[in-house]
Structures are given as structure tokens and as C-alpha cells.
């Protein structure tokens, strides 16, 4: 079955990778040979793209049939936020280091584009989290994340002290350098570096991971968010910073609370048939189960 990708957007940041120019060159050559497919690059790539690729602003990418995110996982996250609410699938092309969310490499990009047009791919949906901040009963801020919500003290020298309730019942009080609430997608990002578990992408759950907790008995906790909510408030009279997917930040003032729930929105990733989550664990994280021989 042929695909219906007639307009493909390109997301990338030209100061991030030397492989990016190579990828754009492959796309330009492929586009010349396949004029039925039009390519549009984010304006951050202006000066690096070649004809017939056109340059558009971010809003112009929201009408695409597909987004190519060329870079590392941060670039994929940027593409996910562009696609949010528009049901645009994303294909990650690794031009970074680990690139855990990437399905293709720069050196095989032309073949990947051939496979896309031939319909030789599948799609996978990833859950997202809605984070809503309330001041009393009024919602003053809402943000949707693919990776994680990071809660840290507004004053960088202080630790985080927060109370967490799960579905209306008090759960625990955390005292740590910071607190991560991660999706399965985010479980292989900051959560993994902080000692949290890897969660399979299809698992409808989140993991709460305290970063450098003050108590040795505090461990990461996996919870379902299906029809359930997490409510988090500061346990002391101090503001908190909420960081969404490592980028957008909000200062949560004293008396406010953040409510986390499973979002109705999802991020759709293109999956090439020769790849998968288990393969990514083995290839990108060196997941062998035993020490490697020298």
C-alpha cells in the first residue's frame, strides 16, 4: 500500500550536528527524483537547505503529512510539540549521539524515504502527560509533555520538598534535589540517568523518580495514570519551578498546585519495519545483560 506523504516537513537545528548538512543534501537529491513529494524545512535551517526544499516558519509545518526530525532526541521533542494537536506522524533521523527516539540514520536516509513512499513502515502512538497548574479552582497554566515534568526548587541552592497525592489519596512527601515524573518515552531520558527504570513504550504508566533523595528508602515508583491523577504541591512556603520536556519552565507560586493526568493527545512515531524498542535497547544503550569482553 502506497503512503500519502505529499508534504514532508523537516525539523532540525544547524548548530547541533555536522551530519545535518549531509542529511539535507540527501533529501534534496531525493526530492529532485521524486517531484510528487514536496519538502519544507523549519526556518532555523535557512542557509543550509538546497532547492527544491523550501523554508517555512514553524506554523507552516503544522499542515504537513509527516515531520522528519533530524538530530538527537531533543530535536524529536521539538517536532512532537509542533505536531501536538495536528496528528502529524514523526520520523526521527539520528544526527546526534544516542538518538534513542530515532528510527533512521543519516547515511541510510535515501533508502528510508524510498521505504516511506512504498508504505514499508508502521506507526506507534506514545502517551503524553497534561500538566495543569491551579490557583484555587482556576487553571492558570496547562502544558502537554512527551518526556517528563521536572519539579525543582525555584532557588537553585535549595532542595525540593513536595507533597504528592494519587487519585485523591495522600501518597508521600518527597525531599530531594528535584523530582521527575516521566512517561514511558521519557523513561530512557533524564529518568534513566537519575536511576529510574526503563518502561516499555506501550505501558500506560508514569514513573516518579526523586533525584538525589534525602532518604535511602525512597525509590522510583511506577504508577498508572489511566483515569487517575497526581496532585503535587510544595510542602513549604517556597515557589517551585516546573520544567516541561527540558525546555519551557513555569514558576509555581506558593499556594498553587500542579495536576498531572494522561493526555488525550498522543505522539505518533513512524517505525521502520527493521527496528523496534528491544533493538534500540541493545544497539543504543548496550543492553546485553552481561559485561562486554575487552
VOGU-3710 file (C-alpha; in Angstrom, 3 decimals, decimal comma):
1> xxxxxxxxxx> 0,000/0,000/0,000  1,377/3,368/-1,027  1,735/6,147/1,535  0,040/9,532/1,268  3,038/11,645/2,284  2,819/14,515/-0,195  4,176/17,239/2,080  7,052/16,446/4,423  8,377/18,914/6,970  11,952/18,970/8,242
11> xxxxxxxxxx> 12,858/19,944/11,810  16,500/20,482/12,765  18,927/22,934/14,304  22,012/23,638/12,234  24,304/24,290/15,198  23,674/20,804/16,636  25,257/18,315/14,231  27,735/18,067/11,372  25,600/15,273/9,886  22,675/17,600/9,319
21> xxxxxxxxxx> 24,061/19,087/6,078  24,627/15,571/4,734  21,029/14,634/5,534  19,642/17,747/3,860  21,739/17,085/0,772  20,342/13,544/0,515  16,806/14,870/0,871  17,342/17,496/-1,841  18,680/14,904/-4,292  15,852/12,503/-3,455
31> xxxxxxxxxx> 13,269/15,289/-3,870  14,539/16,095/-7,367  13,991/12,447/-8,345  10,536/12,366/-6,681  8,811/15,677/-7,560  5,443/14,379/-6,321  6,712/14,851/-2,732  7,324/18,399/-1,503  9,723/19,188/1,358  9,520/22,176/3,716
41> xxxxxxxxxx> 12,255/22,935/6,266  11,931/24,859/9,519  13,361/28,358/9,105  16,077/27,563/11,656  17,713/25,694/8,745  17,722/28,717/6,458  21,013/28,955/4,569  21,639/25,234/4,869  18,844/23,798/2,735  19,015/23,399/-1,032
51> xxxxxxxxxx> 16,331/23,562/-3,693  13,755/22,106/-4,132  13,400/22,189/-0,312  11,519/25,290/0,773  11,890/27,177/4,063  8,832/27,919/6,218  8,112/29,162/9,723  7,034/26,743/12,447  3,333/27,362/11,821  3,781/26,209/8,224
61> xxxxxxxxxx> 4,924/22,769/9,398  1,578/22,118/11,099  -0,034/21,343/7,739  2,492/18,638/6,832  1,709/14,943/6,308  4,932/13,925/8,071  7,743/15,533/10,064  11,365/14,441/9,748  13,225/15,307/12,949  16,933/15,316/12,071
71> xxxxxxxxxx> 19,168/15,465/15,131  19,049/13,993/18,605  16,152/13,290/20,932  15,799/16,999/21,714  15,004/17,642/18,051  12,390/14,872/18,144  10,811/16,550/21,185  10,674/19,847/19,279  8,924/18,084/16,407  6,464/16,488/18,829
81> xxxxxxxxxx> 5,439/19,887/20,165  5,000/21,225/16,632  2,804/18,219/15,808  0,773/18,447/19,032  -2,927/18,663/18,209  -2,377/18,141/14,476  -1,936/14,351/14,356  1,235/14,550/12,271  3,462/11,447/12,477  7,163/11,923/13,199
91> xxxxxxxxxx> 10,201/10,074/11,920  13,399/10,622/13,890  16,661/10,645/11,918  19,657/10,277/14,196  22,214/13,024/13,716  23,008/13,235/17,421  24,721/10,894/19,860  22,345/8,286/21,267  19,196/9,244/19,373  17,005/6,761/21,222
101> xxxxxxxxxx> 13,850/8,109/19,566  15,336/7,978/16,081  14,290/5,250/13,652  16,764/6,018/10,873  20,379/7,034/10,399  21,628/9,847/8,206  23,634/7,505/5,990  20,544/5,457/5,118  18,133/8,328/4,655  17,510/7,892/0,918
111> xxxxxxxxxx> 16,539/4,246/1,447  14,310/5,283/4,342  12,485/7,759/2,103  12,022/5,021/-0,510  10,514/2,761/2,151  8,187/5,512/3,342  6,779/6,095/-0,116  6,438/2,346/-0,642  4,458/2,073/2,602  7,073/-0,153/4,233
121> xxxxxxxxxx> 6,589/1,149/7,759  4,214/1,072/10,717  3,168/3,625/13,327  3,284/3,634/17,110  1,497/6,008/19,467  3,191/7,312/22,625  1,276/8,596/25,641  1,681/12,187/26,821  1,023/13,940/30,133  -1,181/17,002/30,647
131> xxxxxxxxxx> 0,201/19,247/33,388  -2,323/21,778/34,727  -1,462/24,368/37,375  -4,313/25,536/39,610  -4,583/28,609/41,808  -7,576/27,658/43,893  -10,110/26,314/41,383  -8,753/28,391/38,498  -6,411/26,754/35,960  -3,653/29,295/35,291
141> xxxxxxxxxx> -1,390/27,214/33,045  -1,555/23,994/31,041  1,188/22,188/29,160  1,435/18,785/27,454  4,680/16,807/27,584  6,060/13,764/25,817  9,062/13,080/28,093  8,720/14,445/31,596  7,715/17,109/34,050  10,713/18,121/36,156
151> xxxxxxxxxx> 9,960/19,761/39,512  12,813/21,671/41,110  13,253/24,445/43,657  12,992/27,979/42,303  16,076/28,881/44,330  18,798/26,661/42,797  20,619/26,133/46,105  17,561/24,594/47,785  16,104/21,095/47,716  12,562/20,235/46,675
161> xxxxxxxxxx> 10,057/19,402/49,415  6,669/18,436/47,936  3,541/16,528/48,921  2,140/14,116/46,334  -1,432/12,790/46,237  -2,508/9,950/43,938  -6,104/9,950/42,788  -7,225/11,942/45,826  -5,237/9,982/48,430  -2,035/11,267/50,050
171> xxxxxxxxxx> 0,877/9,259/48,661  4,115/10,594/50,119  6,300/13,610/50,777  9,466/13,920/48,712  12,593/15,711/49,858  15,222/15,604/47,123  17,282/17,720/44,761  14,337/17,521/42,344  11,517/15,234/41,223  10,855/13,757/37,773
181> xxxxxxxxxx> 7,505/12,487/36,532  8,263/10,667/33,281  6,279/8,937/30,556  7,491/5,629/29,076  9,114/7,703/26,312  10,856/9,850/28,911  11,947/6,807/30,902  15,026/6,477/28,662  15,948/10,155/29,077  16,658/12,093/32,299
191> xxxxxxxxxx> 14,811/9,423/34,300  17,297/6,754/33,231  20,262/8,973/34,100  18,711/9,566/37,546  18,450/5,826/38,225  14,825/5,307/37,223  13,523/2,206/35,400  13,031/1,783/31,664  9,334/1,384/30,813  8,118/-0,225/27,578
201> xxxxxxxxxx> 6,561/2,455/25,316  3,155/0,736/25,222  2,779/0,736/29,032  0,156/3,314/30,150  2,112/4,439/33,206  4,433/7,098/34,564  7,428/6,846/36,866  8,130/9,212/39,772  11,878/9,467/40,242  13,394/11,610/43,001
211> xxxxxxxxxx> 16,815/12,975/42,056  19,287/12,521/44,933  16,623/11,981/47,644  17,495/12,671/51,271  16,303/9,188/52,342  17,828/5,925/51,110  14,420/4,239/51,407  12,914/6,439/48,670  12,922/4,700/45,294  11,381/5,363/41,866
221> xxxxxxxxxx> 7,687/4,487/41,725  5,695/3,373/38,658  2,005/4,345/38,647  -0,870/4,101/36,184  -2,396/7,395/35,078  -5,332/5,749/33,300  -8,380/7,617/34,673  -6,215/8,743/37,602  -4,371/11,925/38,581  -1,326/13,077/40,501
231> xxxxxxxxxx> -1,540/16,279/42,543  1,677/17,916/43,695  2,069/20,931/46,000  5,006/22,453/47,808  5,244/21,241/51,414  6,916/24,506/52,424  6,239/28,190/51,760  8,533/28,392/48,750  7,923/28,570/44,972  8,826/25,723/42,618
241> xxxxxxxxxx> 9,968/25,581/39,004  8,196/23,240/36,598  10,264/22,302/33,543  8,424/20,647/30,659  10,426/18,320/28,397  13,618/20,109/29,419  12,548/23,407/27,889  9,529/25,502/28,854  9,567/26,483/32,534  6,870/27,840/34,843
251> xxxxxxxxxx> 7,316/29,286/38,326  4,678/27,632/40,523  3,926/30,110/43,276  3,089/29,366/46,907  -0,485/28,101/47,155  -0,607/26,703/43,617  -0,691/23,011/42,756  0,089/21,038/39,616  -2,231/18,235/38,494  -0,853/15,581/36,146
261> xxxxxxxxxx> -3,110/13,337/34,058  -2,869/11,165/30,978  -3,415/13,368/27,943  -5,937/12,629/25,233  -3,243/13,738/22,809  -0,601/11,248/21,680  2,580/11,494/19,659  2,655/9,215/16,622  6,043/7,874/15,565  6,909/6,206/12,292
271> xxxxxxxxxx> 8,523/2,832/12,872  10,549/1,234/10,101  9,982/-2,498/9,933  13,548/-3,492/10,800  13,595/-1,542/14,056  11,918/-1,766/17,454  12,181/-0,925/21,139  14,134/-4,059/22,075  16,578/-3,471/19,229  17,050/0,118/20,372
281> xxxxxxxxxx> 17,868/-1,062/23,894  20,536/-3,406/22,605  22,013/-1,109/19,979  21,826/2,323/21,603  22,075/1,514/25,295  24,382/-1,505/25,028  21,711/-3,710/26,638  23,427/-7,100/26,763  22,733/-8,339/30,299  26,381/-9,190/30,844
291> xxxx> 29,729/-7,360/30,811  31,297/-6,921/27,414  34,556/-8,688/26,755  37,582/-6,483/26,277
//
